[in-house]
Amino acid sequence: MELDPKYDDYDYPTTAPVAQEGHPGHLTPQQQAQVSQLRLMLESEGYTKRLDTLTLLRFLRARKFDVNLAKQMFVECEKWRADTKLDETIPEWEYPEKEEVSKYYPQFYHKTDKDGRPVYIEQLGKIDLTAMYKITTAERMLTNLAVEYERLADPRLPACSRKAGVLLETCCTIMDLKGVGLTKAPQVFGYVKQASTLSQNYYPERLGKLYLINAPWGFSTVWNVIKAWLDPVTVSKIYVLGSGYSKELLAQVPAENLPKEFGGTCQCAGGCHMSDMGPWREEQWARPAKWEKNSDAPAVAAAPAAAAAAPATTEAAPAAEPAVVATEAAAPAPAAA
């Protein structure tokens, strides 16, 4: 893969672990040319940020290497970032209400799976928006979601890539549906839809695997209908499991990295949901994030928060049911992995 010295200043591996066409280190000459074409088109319109090869490839894969559609997606993303002042917000963002919000909607990154990817966990059945909105606002929750996607991109994924020795760009997401019944479904899927929109539009190609555990009765029937509409690559990443999910989940996530409540053995002091443990907290692999104002500050990933409903994974953390489609969605068809 050809790197551009003007934009590609990576300090971690840049070759994907699996030889999939369109993924870093495994590009055809045509795909390499399409990266250059997209960059030139964006430069001609005055864009100077986020034009590195890995970022452009994610947008291209999300649009099946249609350069015009990838450009449209990128431009819309940059407009959203400017409108929300996200670049200015990231280094200064504080979310002191996180621990209280977590009581009603646990969302957190916690260690890694057997492929070295960050594990992201959401417990949708505990959502209580009425209680949450007494603590925070919908706007702050969505801002925190965006900031957490940025912290996934840097420093979490680079640290995981350094430790694994290969490029890792996606998450392993666990969405616990326990307690998601008919009465709670409108609350759950209403918020999840908002989160999914952010995920699918602005953070493409972040889903590695998605485990929907404790799926309620009848969910499998709904899923069989939904998956017929999805790209087969997306479907291959999603696992719908009932209450007997432990064996399959532990085949992907080491027991010592999985919180005890999900069948693992990890019991972090203060609770796994608040520990934010992972390679991004380990001195050997962590580096300051590029967005940190103080380049001498230690690398940190602030308290984890929502991710969409990446699906992760688009893929950053994905959301259940409607978001399963959204997380990897592309226009006009679902994105390739």
BANU-449076 format. One line per field, with one value per residue (C-alpha): z, x, y; residue number from 1. Coordinates in Angstrom, 1 decimal, m for minus. Each point is the difference from the previous one (the first is absolute). Example, Ala and Ser with C-alpha at 12.3 -4.5 7.8 and 13.67 -1.06 7.14 Angstrom:
zz (7.8; m0.7)
xx (12.3; 1.4)
yy (m4.5; 3.4)
num (1; 2)
END
This chain:
zz (0.0; m1.0; 2.8; m0.5; 1.9; 0.4; 1.9; 1.1; 3.2; 1.7; 2.9; 0.0; m2.6; m3.2; m1.4; 0.8; 1.6; m2.7; m3.7; m1.0; m3.2; 0.7; 3.4; 1.0; m1.4; m2.4; m2.6; m3.8; m2.2; m0.8; 3.6; 0.8; m2.9; 1.4; 3.3; m1.8; m2.1; 3.1; 1.7; m3.0; m0.3; 3.7; m0.1; m3.0; 2.1; 2.8; 2.4; 1.9; 3.0; 0.2; m3.4; 1.1; m1.9; 2.7; 0.5; m3.7; m0.4; 2.7; m1.9; m3.3; 1.4; 1.5; m3.5; m1.9; m1.4; m1.8; 0.2; m0.5; 2.7; 2.4; m0.6; 0.7; 3.3; 1.0; m0.8; 2.0; 2.9; 0.0; m0.1; 3.1; 1.8; m0.8; 1.0; 3.3; 0.6; 0.7; m0.6; 2.7; 2.4; 0.1; 1.9; 2.5; 0.5; 3.5; 0.9; 3.8; 0.0; m1.7; 3.2; 0.8; m3.6; 0.0; 2.6; m2.7; m3.1; 0.4; m3.0; 0.2; m1.7; 1.9; m1.0; m3.3; m1.8; m1.2; m3.2; 2.0; m0.7; 2.7; 1.5; 0.3; 2.2; 0.2; 2.3; m1.9; 2.5; 2.7; m2.0; 1.9; m1.9; 2.5; 2.7; m2.3; m1.1; 3.6; 0.1; m3.5; m3.3; m3.3; m1.6; 2.5; m0.4; m3.8; 0.4; 2.3; m2.5; m2.7; 2.3; 0.9; m3.7; m0.3; 2.9; m1.5; m3.2; 2.2; 2.4; 0.4; m3.4; m0.6; 3.4; m0.8; m3.4; 1.5; 2.5; m2.7; m2.6; m2.7; m0.9; 2.0; m1.1; 1.5; 3.3; 1.4; 1.3; 2.6; 0.3; 2.9; m0.8; 3.4; 1.2; m3.4; 0.0; m1.7; 2.7; m0.4; m3.7; m1.1; 2.4; m1.0; m3.8; 0.0; 1.5; m1.8; m3.3; 0.7; 1.0; m3.1; m2.3; 1.4; m0.4; m3.5; m1.4; 1.6; 1.3; m2.7; 0.0; 3.8; 0.5; 0.4; 1.7; 1.7; 2.6; 0.9; 3.2; 2.1; m3.1; 1.0; m1.3; m3.6; m0.8; m2.1; m2.2; m0.5; m0.7; m2.7; m1.8; 0.5; m1.1; m3.4; m0.7; 1.1; m1.8; 0.7; 1.4; 2.6; 0.9; 0.5; 2.8; 2.1; 2.4; 1.6; 3.2; 2.8; 3.6; m0.8; m1.6; 2.3; m2.1; m3.2; 1.6; 1.9; m3.3; m1.1; 3.3; 2.5; 3.4; 1.7; m2.2; 0.3; 3.0; 2.4; m0.5; m3.7; 0.8; 0.3; 3.0; 0.0; 3.0; m0.3; 3.2; m0.1; m2.7; m3.5; m1.4; 1.5; m0.4; m3.7; 0.1; m3.2; m1.9; m0.2; 3.7; m0.2; m0.1; m2.5; m2.6; 0.8; m1.7; 0.3; m2.3; m2.9; 1.1; 3.5; 0.3; 2.3; m2.0; 3.2; 1.9; 0.6; m2.4; 1.4; m1.1; 2.1; 1.6; m2.7; m1.3; m2.6; m3.3; m2.4; m0.6; m1.1; m1.8; 1.6; m2.2; m1.9; 1.2; 3.0; 2.2; m1.7; 1.1; 0.2; m2.6; m2.2; 0.6; m1.1; m3.5; 0.7; 1.4; m3.2; m2.3; m3.2; m2.7; m1.9; 1.5; 3.3; 0.2; m0.5; 2.9)
xx (0.0; 1.4; 0.0; m0.1; 2.8; m2.0; m2.9; 1.1; 2.0; m1.0; 1.9; m1.7; m0.4; m1.9; m0.7; m3.3; 0.3; m2.2; 0.6; m3.3; m0.2; m0.4; 1.6; 3.3; 3.0; m2.3; m1.0; m0.2; 1.7; m3.4; m0.9; 3.3; m0.7; m3.5; 1.5; 2.2; m2.9; m2.2; 2.8; 0.6; m3.7; m0.2; 3.2; m1.4; m3.0; 2.2; 0.0; 3.2; m0.9; m0.6; 1.3; 2.2; m0.2; m1.6; m2.8; m0.7; m0.1; m2.7; m2.2; 0.7; m0.8; m3.2; m1.0; 1.2; 2.9; m2.3; 2.3; m2.8; m2.2; 3.0; 0.8; m3.6; 0.1; 3.3; m1.2; m3.2; 2.0; 2.3; m3.0; m1.4; 3.4; 0.1; m3.6; 0.5; 3.5; 1.1; 3.7; 0.0; m2.2; 2.1; 3.1; m2.2; m2.9; m0.9; m2.9; m0.2; m3.5; 1.2; m0.1; m3.5; m1.2; 1.6; m2.5; m2.8; 2.0; 3.3; 2.3; 3.7; 3.2; 1.7; 3.2; 0.2; m1.2; 2.1; 0.8; 1.3; m2.9; m1.6; m3.1; m3.0; m2.9; m3.5; m2.9; m3.1; m2.4; 1.0; m0.8; m2.2; 0.0; m2.3; 2.6; 2.9; m1.5; m0.1; 3.8; 1.0; m1.5; m0.4; 2.3; 2.8; m0.5; 0.4; 3.0; 1.6; m0.8; 1.9; 2.9; 0.2; 0.1; 3.0; 1.7; m0.6; 1.8; 2.8; 1.4; m1.9; 0.4; 3.6; 1.0; m1.8; 1.8; 3.4; m0.7; m1.4; 2.7; m2.6; m2.4; m3.3; m2.8; m3.1; m1.6; m1.5; m3.4; m2.2; m3.6; m1.9; m3.7; m1.0; m3.0; m0.9; m3.7; m3.0; m0.3; 3.6; 0.4; m1.2; 2.5; 2.9; m0.5; m0.8; 3.3; 1.9; m1.3; 1.5; 3.3; m0.1; m0.4; 3.1; 1.9; m1.0; 0.5; 3.2; 1.9; m0.1; 1.7; 0.4; m1.8; 2.1; m2.5; m3.4; m1.4; m3.6; m0.4; m3.1; m2.1; m3.7; m2.5; m0.9; 3.1; 1.5; m3.1; 0.4; 3.7; m0.6; m2.0; 2.4; 3.1; m1.5; 0.3; 3.7; 3.3; 1.2; 3.3; m2.0; m2.1; 3.1; 1.1; m3.2; m0.9; m3.5; 0.2; m2.5; 0.8; 2.3; 2.6; 3.0; 1.8; m0.2; 1.0; 2.9; 1.3; 0.6; 0.8; 2.4; m1.6; 2.5; m1.1; m3.7; m1.9; m1.3; m3.6; 0.3; 1.7; 3.6; 2.3; 0.9; m0.9; 1.7; 0.2; m2.8; m1.8; 1.0; m2.4; 2.1; 3.5; 0.6; 2.7; 1.8; 3.3; m0.8; 0.7; 3.2; 3.2; 1.7; m2.7; m1.7; 1.0; m1.5; m2.9; 0.6; m2.9; 1.5; 1.0; 2.9; 2.2; 1.9; m3.1; m0.3; m2.2; m3.5; m3.3; m2.6; m2.8; m1.7; m3.4; m2.5; 0.7; m2.6; m1.1; 3.6; m0.9; 2.8; 0.2; m0.3; 0.4; 0.9; m2.4; m3.0; m3.6; m2.5; m2.6; m0.5; 3.6; 1.3; m0.8; 1.1; 3.4; 1.5; m2.5; 1.2; m1.8; m1.6; 1.0; 1.4; 3.8; 2.5; 2.1)
yy (0.0; 3.4; 2.5; 3.8; 1.7; 3.2; m1.6; m3.6; 0.4; m3.2; m1.4; m3.4; m2.8; 0.8; m3.4; m1.7; m3.5; m1.7; 0.3; 1.5; 2.1; 3.6; m0.2; 1.6; m1.9; m1.9; 2.5; m0.5; 2.5; 1.4; 0.5; 1.7; 2.4; 0.6; 1.1; 2.5; 1.2; 0.5; 1.9; 2.3; 0.7; 1.0; 2.1; 1.9; 1.0; 1.3; m3.0; m0.6; m2.1; m3.8; m0.6; m2.9; m3.3; m2.1; 2.6; 0.3; m3.7; m0.3; 2.4; m1.7; m3.5; 1.5; 1.0; m3.0; 2.0; 2.4; 3.0; 2.6; m1.6; m0.3; 3.7; 1.0; m2.0; 1.6; 3.5; m0.5; m1.3; 3.0; 2.3; m1.7; 0.2; 3.8; 0.6; m1.8; 1.4; m3.5; 0.6; 2.8; m2.1; m3.2; 1.2; 1.9; m2.4; m1.0; m2.3; m0.1; m1.5; m3.2; m2.1; 1.0; m0.4; m3.5; m1.1; 0.4; m0.8; m1.8; 0.6; m0.7; m1.2; m2.8; m1.8; m1.9; m3.1; m2.9; 2.0; 2.9; 2.3; 2.2; m1.5; 2.3; m0.8; 1.4; m1.1; 1.2; m1.6; 2.4; 3.2; 2.4; 3.2; 1.8; m0.5; 0.8; 3.3; 1.1; m0.4; 1.1; 1.0; m1.8; 2.5; m0.7; m3.8; 0.3; 2.3; m2.6; m2.7; 1.9; 0.7; m3.7; m0.9; 2.4; m1.6; m3.4; 1.2; 1.5; m1.2; m3.3; m1.7; 1.1; m1.4; m3.3; m0.1; 0.5; m2.8; m2.4; 0.8; 0.5; 2.8; m0.1; 2.3; m1.6; m1.0; m3.1; 1.2; m1.7; 1.2; m1.4; m0.1; m1.4; 2.0; 1.4; m0.8; 1.6; 2.7; 1.1; m0.5; 3.5; 1.7; m2.3; 0.1; 3.7; 1.0; m2.7; 1.3; 3.5; m1.6; m2.2; 3.0; 1.5; m3.3; m0.9; 3.5; 1.1; m3.0; m2.7; m3.4; m0.4; m3.3; m3.1; m2.3; 0.6; m2.4; 0.6; m1.9; m0.9; 0.6; m0.1; m2.5; 0.8; 2.0; m2.8; 0.1; 3.8; m0.4; m2.6; 2.6; 2.8; m1.8; m0.8; 3.8; 0.2; m0.5; m3.5; 1.4; 1.9; m3.0; m2.1; 2.3; m0.2; m2.7; m0.2; m2.0; m0.8; m0.5; m2.9; 2.3; m0.7; m2.7; 2.0; 3.3; m1.6; m1.4; 3.6; 1.8; m1.5; m0.7; 2.3; 2.9; m0.5; 1.4; m2.7; 1.0; m1.1; m3.4; 1.1; 0.3; 3.7; 2.0; 3.4; 2.1; 2.5; m2.0; m0.9; 2.6; 2.8; m1.5; 0.7; m2.6; m1.0; 0.5; 3.7; 0.1; m2.1; 2.0; m2.3; 0.6; 3.3; 3.3; 3.5; 0.5; 2.4; 2.1; 0.6; 3.7; m0.9; m2.4; m0.8; m1.1; m3.8; m1.9; m0.4; m1.1; 1.7; m1.9; m2.1; 0.8; m0.8; m1.2; m0.7; m2.1; m0.8; m2.1; 0.5; 0.1; 2.0; m0.2; 1.4; m1.3; m1.2; 0.0; m2.7; m1.0; 3.1; 1.0; m3.3; 1.2; 3.5; m0.7; m1.3; 1.7; 1.5; 1.9; m1.6; m3.4; m1.2; 0.5; m2.7; m1.1)
num (1; 2; 3; 4; 5; 6; 7; 8; 9; 10; 11; 12; 13; 14; 15; 16; 17; 18; 19; 20; 21; 22; 23; 24; 25; 26; 27; 28; 29; 30; 31; 32; 33; 34; 35; 36; 37; 38; 39; 40; 41; 42; 43; 44; 45; 46; 47; 48; 49; 50; 51; 52; 53; 54; 55; 56; 57; 58; 59; 60; 61; 62; 63; 64; 65; 66; 67; 68; 69; 70; 71; 72; 73; 74; 75; 76; 77; 78; 79; 80; 81; 82; 83; 84; 85; 86; 87; 88; 89; 90; 91; 92; 93; 94; 95; 96; 97; 98; 99; 100; 101; 102; 103; 104; 105; 106; 107; 108; 109; 110; 111; 112; 113; 114; 115; 116; 117; 118; 119; 120; 121; 122; 123; 124; 125; 126; 127; 128; 129; 130; 131; 132; 133; 134; 135; 136; 137; 138; 139; 140; 141; 142; 143; 144; 145; 146; 147; 148; 149; 150; 151; 152; 153; 154; 155; 156; 157; 158; 159; 160; 161; 162; 163; 164; 165; 166; 167; 168; 169; 170; 171; 172; 173; 174; 175; 176; 177; 178; 179; 180; 181; 182; 183; 184; 185; 186; 187; 188; 189; 190; 191; 192; 193; 194; 195; 196; 197; 198; 199; 200; 201; 202; 203; 204; 205; 206; 207; 208; 209; 210; 211; 212; 213; 214; 215; 216; 217; 218; 219; 220; 221; 222; 223; 224; 225; 226; 227; 228; 229; 230; 231; 232; 233; 234; 235; 236; 237; 238; 239; 240; 241; 242; 243; 244; 245; 246; 247; 248; 249; 250; 251; 252; 253; 254; 255; 256; 257; 258; 259; 260; 261; 262; 263; 264; 265; 266; 267; 268; 269; 270; 271; 272; 273; 274; 275; 276; 277; 278; 279; 280; 281; 282; 283; 284; 285; 286; 287; 288; 289; 290; 291; 292; 293; 294; 295; 296; 297; 298; 299; 300; 301; 302; 303; 304; 305; 306; 307; 308; 309; 310; 311; 312; 313; 314; 315; 316; 317; 318; 319; 320; 321; 322; 323; 324; 325; 326; 327; 328; 329; 330; 331; 332; 333; 334; 335; 336; 337)
END
